[in-house]
């Protein structure tokens, strides 16, 4: 009897076929469980290795042993062609047939029978939203990590100029919304949607991503990405390139280079950076201070990593703008951080945005700030914060059409953001189109009724329309919601002054003067409402010396119109760089 005949007699071929089918099923089931169980990212690789090692063992046992009605017995070589063991063969055939039925059933259940996506249809995808990533770690303490990865993927995709990417704020609007994919796509006006999840285990992370056609709810692509945490930057670039390849969108050589990061960062540094950024997003005095301290820790561990410097500069700027600290106390630190961010990574849009913020709001260098914003938008044309700042700068320097264009683009990219609607409303306000300003800012209030800043800004066009009672009502609400923050108190005092309620306005003045540190700009605004213009200019001059970021409103803000023929006011404006 030949060797191959003996293999057939001992059912080695059948066992091999059965083993391969069952192994495929095991790998498919393992992949499904890996998507929602907190298993290490290398679990699939281990299962595959064990199955490979098991294959020769299965063949050996098929050769050495025989399945008989009496059980498993050691097989013996046959000197002649013996008839096949019909009972054993039938049992194996039944097992093979059963395994094949299960495998085919699984394939039929999971396969997209709509066929491969039409290439022409995929090529038409020019807008996309990355929905909030699922946290598979069941650990609320890791929320900052998952949110950070969500923002990073959006940032990477936004580097592609031909692709409109919805901003993170609006994407978060759909967390646990329960809305169907086509409904989300319609509301955001996008062609496609990305869903995904994050699973972190020790120093490794698994990201699962899938691309879905928003018009048809068809799944166009899906993949898992397993990376060590110190290669996390490379992970973002790879996921983005995979998505871009799938939708066949045009990518320039510079954009490709920006998507490919060879820089590694330690897991500890990256975690501190994400946590610091997360804390700075919350805007409370305590959280922002913790954010600053956390970012400084990240910088201390890796002084050559640019993103923590950029975020630190912006966080310090916001602290000054929110009156948590005096601008003069942070301007040097903010300047140094923003300059270092640009020096370390000139291709980082956030670095140039941070530099622009420091230049404009803390140093009053308008020309240089405009150049930095231009560079930020070249690197990331769909970055909503950069568009908002570009809108503010353009509007506050009298370029209203340009300002409206930036603001409208920001709303398109981030339609559920209070900040974008505030920016749009502010540009209408500066252009003296008060009814349009009211409409835009009311949309912002509808998005977040508990946002004090939006109510404060909405009061502005009502004041200019002579609707003082409505303005007072809005400012009172802002004061209550903000725990009597100075910026909103000054707005209330200004409204009181315009309405002729001078006693109430002076009570606000008294409260502002009792603050922990002098807030000259806010005092100036109340005196302006009272019609005491020389007093207002006195405090505006002090605000200029104190580097108050609110001084940007002087150039074209309607509330300062009564001062424009005043020589002292003219002299003050000339001190700004144009």
Buried (B, 14 or more C-beta within 10 A) or exposed (E): EEEEEBBBBBBBBBBBBBBBBBBBBBBEEBBEEBBEEEBBBBBBEEBBEEBEEEBEEBBEEBBEBBBEEEEEEEBEEEEEEEEEBEEBBEBBEEBBEEBEEEBEEBEEEEEEEEEEBEEEBBEBBBBBBBBBBBBBBEEEEBEBBBBBBBBBBBBBBBBBBEBBBBBBBBBBBBEEEEEEBBBBBEBBEBBBBBBBBBBBBEEBBBBBBBBBBBBBBBBBBBBBBBBBBBBBBBBBBBBBBBBBEBBEBEBEEEBBEBBEBEEBBBBBBBBBBBBBBBBBBEBEBEBBBBBBEBBBBBBEBBEEBBBBBBBBBBBBBBBBBBBBBBBEEBBEBBBBBBBBBBEBBEBBBBBBBBBBBBBBBBBBBBEBBBBBBEBBBBBBBBBBBBBBBBBBBBBBBEBBEBBBBBBBBBBBBBBBBBBBBBBBBBBBBBBBBBEBBBBBBBBBBEBBEEBBBBBBBBBBBBBBBEBBEBBBBBBBBBBEBBEBBBBBBBBBBBBBBBBEBBEBBBBBBEBBEEBEEBBBBBBBBBBBBBEBBEBBBBBBBBBBEBBBBBBBBBBBBBBBEEBEEBEEBEEBBEEBEE
